[in-house]
Amino acid sequence: MEKDESEFSGRVLLVDDDPDLLLVLSEELKCGGFVVTQASNPRRALEFFDEQQFEAVLVDQNMPEITGVRLLEKLREVQPLCSRILVSGVNSADVLLSAINSGGVEAFIPKPWGRAALLEIVGAAVRRSVDAQLWDKKLAELSRSNDELASMNACLLDQLNALIVKQAPDSKEAARHPRTDERSIGLCFRLLSTFSPLLGRQTQGVVEACRVIAGTEYFNDAQRRVLMTSAWIYDVGLIALGRDLLRRSLSGSAGCSDREMGIIAYHPVIGQVVAAFVDSDHEVGITVRAHHERFDGAGYPDRLAAESIPWTARCLAVAVGFVHSGLSNDAAVEYLLRESGAAFDPEVVRLFIRSMRLSNLPPNVREVLMGELQPGMRLARGITSIAGILLVPEGHEFSTPSISKLQSHSAQHLVTDQLLVYA
C-alpha cells in the first residue's frame, strides 16, 4: 500500500541560528514522517552536505554569518539535486527574486507558517528531488551501458553488422552511414530485442514502413538518413523503465502511478541521450525525442504542435502509430485517419497511406496530397470538415482559386480526409 503524501519519507536538513525555531520545525517535520537533521549555523550545514545526501534543505534567510540565499547558492554547488526552500519572516519581493535568481530556490515558507502548508511544501520538494535523482541514476546507467556495449568483442559486432545489412536491402543507403554508426545501431537494436522481443519486432516493422515513405520525393538525403536511423532506435529509451513497468506500459499503462507515468513519458528524452552516442547528427536525437509529440500539442515530452514538430518526427510518429496499433491494415488505416489532425499530421497520413499502398482504390482513382492538387483534377470523393460539413462535393473539378481556398481552409482548420481524384 502506498503511503499518504503527508507520510512521505525524505531526508531534510534544517538550518537556523534560532534553537527554538529549529526545534519547532524539526518536531513538525518528524511528525510528518521526514528524517530531520539540524544545523545551527551555515558552517555545520556545509559539513552535513559533505557527509550525507539530502532530498530537501530549509534555510532561514536572516542569519548572522551569511544570508539564507547565499547559503543555498553554496549548497546547490555541493548537492544540485537537493530541493532548496527559503524560510523568512520578510515577505519582500526583492528577497524572493534574489533567492530565485541566485540560490535556485524552489519554494518559500513565510513566518509564521501553517503545519499543513509546511508539510505539503516540504513533501513536494522531497518528491522533486527523488524524481531528479532517479533520472540522474538512469542516465548514468545508460552511459555505463554504452561503455560496456562499445567494448564488446569484434565477432559480435560483425554478426550484428551482418544482421543490419540483411534487413536493409537498400545497400546504397546503408553505405552512407559511417561504420561506427552501423555498429552502434546494431547494438541498440540487439539490446532492445533481447530486453523485449515485442519491441524488437515492432522496431523492424517501423523500419520497413519508414524505408518506404523515405523513398518518396518528399525527403532529401539528409532527412532520409535521419528518419532511417531514428527508426532503428526510437524506443531504446524504454529499456530504462525496467521490465515490470515496460510490461504495464505496453498493456495500456493500467495501474501505473502518476510518477510511473512521468517516467514513461520521459523515455523519449533518454532515447535522445542514447542517440547522441549512436549518431553525431543531432537531428536524429531531436527526431527520437519528438516521436511521441502530437499534432494537436497534447503529446510529450515537450508538448510541441503542428509544424513545430520536426518533419522526420511527424513521419516517424505515423509509422509508429501504424505498427504499434497491432491492427489489420484496414483497421490501422481507419485508426490513422481517425487520429489525423489530432495525433498525426494529416499530410503525413496521406503520404503514408499512399506510399504503403494501403488503400483499396478503383483503378481510375488515385490519392494525392494537399500540395499536389492541380487545376483540372476531378474529385472522386467529397471532402468534409472536421465538423462534418461538406467543403467540396464529389465530382468537383479543381481550379486555381478552389485549390487555394481549400488549402487556406486546411491551414486554419485542418482537412483530414483522404484526397481522392480521378486518374
N, C-alpha and C positions, 0 to 999 in steps of 0.2 A: 504494500500500500504506500502511495506517495505521501510525503509529509505535507502538511499545510504550509502555505507560504510563510506564515509567521514563525514557523518552526524550522525554517531553512537554515542549516548549519553552515557557518563560514568563519574563517579566522579574521578577526577585526583588531586593528591597533588603534587605541585612543591616545591622543597627545594633548595634554592640557596642564598648565602650571598651577591650576587651582585644584587641590586634592579633593575638595568637597564635590565639585562638578564632575571630576574624574570618577569618583566613587558612584555618584548617581547614574551617570551614563553607563558605567560598567555593569551595574546591577540590572538596569533596564534591558540592556542588550543580552545579558546572560539569561534573563527570564525569557527572552525571545529565541533562545536556542543557539546563540552565537558563542564562539570561543573567543574570549576577550583577553587582550594583553594591554597593560597600561604603561605609558611613558610620561613622566612628569616634566620632561624637557626635550628639546629638539635633538640634543646630542644622543640621548638614550634611544630616541625613536630611530635615528640612523643606525645605531648599533643593532637594534632589533631587526631592522630591514636587511642588514647584512647576515643575520643569523638564521632567519626563517622566512617562509613565504606567507604573504597575507592576501586576502581577497578584497579587503577594504581598509581604508585608514580615515579616521575622523580627526581633524586638526582644528584647534582653536585659533582664531585669527590673531587675537591680541595676546602675545607672549613677550616677555622682556628681551629675550636673546635674538629672536627672529620672528617675522610675521608668519602667520599660517600659510599665506600664499607662497612666500619664499621657500618655506619648508616643503610644501607639496611639490614645488618645482624640483627640489633636490631629491625627494623620494621617488618622483617619476623616473629619474635617471637610473635609480637602483632597481626598481620593480615597475616597469612601464605598464604591465597588465593589471596592476592593483588599482581598484577604483578609488578615486580621491574625493573626499567630502569635506567641505569647509563649514566650521561651526562659528557663528559670530552673533553678537548682540547688536551689531551695527548693520542695519539694512541699507547700506549705501550702494548706489548704482556703480560708483567708481570702484568700490571694493570688489563687487561681483564681477565687473568687466575685467579688472586686473586679474582676478582669480581664474577666470575662464581663459584669458589670453596667455597668462604666464604659467599657471600651475596645471592647466588641463583639467580643471575641476568639473566633475560630472554631476554634482549635487550640492545643495546648500541647505543647512539646517539652522534656522534662526533661534535665538534665545528669547524667551523660553520656548520649549518645544512640547508637542503633544506626544505621548507614548506611542499611539497608533501610527502617527505620521513618521516618527523616528524609526520604528521597526520596518515600515513599508519602504522608506528611502534606503535604509541600510540593506534590506533584503534584496531590493532591485539592484543595488550596486554590487553586492556579492554575486548575484546571478550573472551580471555583465562580465565580471572578472572571470568567473568559471567558464563561461562561453568563450571568452578570448583565449584563455589558457588551453581550452580544448582545440580551437582552430590552430593555435601555435604548435601544439603537440602533433596534430595531424599533418601539418605542413613539414614539420621536422621528420616525421616518419616517411613521408613521401620523398623527401630529399635523400634520406638514408637508403630507401628502396631503390632510388635511381642510381646511387653509387654502387649498390650491390648488383643491379642489373647490368651496369656498364662493365663490371669486372667478370661477367660470365665468360666461359671458355669459347674459343673461336668456332668449335664444332657446332655448338648450339646456335650461335649467331648465323652460321651458314645454313643450318636447317631452317631457321625462321625466315631467312632471306629467300630461300627456295620456295617456302610456302607463300610468301607475298607475290613472287613472280608468277607462281602457278595460279593464284587467284586474281591476278591483274593482267588480263590479256593485252591491254594497251601497253606494250613494252616501251614505246616511244615516250609515253607519259612517265612511266616508271624511271626511265633512264635520265629524266630531267631532275630527279631527286638525288641529292648527294648520298653517297653510300652510308654515311653515318646516320642520316635521317631515316633511311630504309631500315637500318638495324634497330633504331630506337622505336620506330613504328611497329616493327615486328615484335619486339619485346613487350611493348604495351599491349598489343593485341593478344599475345600468348598469355600474358599475365591476367588480362581481363577474362579470357576464355577459360582459364584454369579456375579463376575465382568464381565465375558464374558461366556455365556453358550457354545458358539462355542469352546472356549479354553478348557472348561471342557470336551466336547465330544472328542476333539482331544487328550486330555491327556489320557482319557480312552482307546482310540484306540492304542496309543503308548504304554501304559502299557501292553495291551494284546499282542501286537507284540513283545515287549521286553521279556515278560514272555515265549514266545515260543522259541526265539533264546537263551535265558539264560538257557533253559533246555537242551541245547546240551552239548557235552563233551568239547567244546571249552571254557568253563567258569569253574573256581574253585568257591568255596563257597563265597569267599570274592568278586570276580568280579561280581558274580550273585547278591549279595546283593547291591553292588554299582550301578549296572545297574538298578535294580528294584526301588531303592529309587530315583535315578535320574529321572527315567521315570515319577514319580508322580509329580516332582517339577521343571522340566527343564524350563518351561515357566513362572514361578511365577514372574520373573523379569519384565514381560510385564505389570504388574499392575502399575509399576512406570511411564508408558508412559502417563497415563490419557486416558479417553475413546475416545476422538476425534482422538488423534494420533494413538491409537491402531486400531481404525476402519480403518484409512487410511493405516496403515502398513499391515493389513490383506487383504487390497484391492490392494496390489502390490506397496505400498508406493507412489502412484501417488500424485503429488502436494506437496510432503514433501521437505522442505528446506534442505540444507546441514547440518545445525545444528540439525534439527529433525532427519535426517538420522544418525547422530552421536549418538543421544540419543537412537534411536532404536538399533544401533549396540552395545550399552553399556549394554543392558538388560541382557546378559549372566553374566556379571560381578556382577550386582545387584543380579541375581539368585544365584551366588556363595556366596554372603554375607548372603542371606537367608538360604542357605544350611548349613551354619555353625551353625545356630540356630536349624535346623531340625535334623542334624546328626553330631556326633563328628568325623566321619571318613572324613578326608579332601579330600579323593579321590572322594567323592560324589560332593563336591564343584568344584573340578577340572573337573569332567565329565560334570557338568552343564555348566561351563564356556566355555568348548571347543565344545559344541554340534553344534555350527554354523561354526566351522572351516571346511575348505575344504581340500580334499586330495591333491589338486594341490597348496595349500598355499595361495589361494585367499579369504579365509574366514575371520571371525572376532571372537573375538576382538584381537587376538594375531598373526594372520597370520601363524599359525602352519601348517606343511605339513607332509604328509605321516605318517610314524610311530612315529613321534614326537607328534602326536595327540594320547592321551591315547586310548587303545583298547576299553574300555567301551564307550568313547565318539564317536568313529568311528561307533560303533554298534548303539548307540542312534541316531546318525545323519541319518543313513539309515532308521530306524524306523520312525523318524520324517518326513523325506522326503517322505516316502511311504504314511503315514497317511495324512499329510498336503497337498499332491498333490491334494486331492479331486477327483482323477480319479478312474475309474473302475480298478479292479485288473489287467486286461491285459494291460491297458494303463499305469498304475502305474509301472508295471514290465518293460515296454518299457522305461519309464522315468528313472528308476533306472539303467538300462543297458546303456542308452544313457549318463548318468552322471557318470557312473563307470569310475574310473581313474581320473575324474575331481573333482566333488563334493564328491564322495564316494570312499571308499577303495574297489577295485574290489573283494577281497576275502570275505569281509563282505557282499557285494551284493550277491555273490554266496551263502553264508551261509544263508542269509535272505530268498532268493527266495526258496531255498531248504527246509528250516525249516518251512516256511509258506505254503509250497506245492502250490506255485503259478504257476508253470509250468505245462502245459498240455502235458505231455510226454507219448510216447507209453509205453506199459507195459515192453518192453525189453530194455528201455533206462533209465538211471539214471544220476543225476547230481553229480559231485564231486568237491571238492575244489582243488586248485593247490597243496596243501600239501598232498592230499590224492591219487595222481596219483601213480599207481603201475605198474611194468613191467607186460605185458600180457594184460593190458586193451586195448580195441579197440575203437577208436574214432568214435562217432556216428554223429558228425557234425564237419566240418573243422574249424580250428582256424586261425583267421586273426589278423594282427597287427592293431594298431590304424589307420594307413595309408591305410588299406585295402589290404595289401599284405598277401597272403596265407602263413602261417607259418607251419601248419601241416594239411595234407589233411584228409578228411573223410575216415574212414576205416583203418587209420594208427594204427598199434599195437605198443604200447609203450614199449621201452626197458629202461634200467637204463640210458644209455647215452642220449637217446632222451628226457627223463624226465628232466635230469639235464640241457640239452641245453634249453628246454622250460622255466624251472624255472629261469635260468640265464638271458634269454631274458626278462622275465617278471620283474625281479628285476631291470633291467636297463631301459626298455622302456614301461613296463606295458602291460599285456594281460588282456583285459576287457571282452572278450567273455565268455559266459557260457561254462563250460567244461562238455560235454555230452558224456558218454561212454555206450557201450552195457552192459547190466546187465549179 
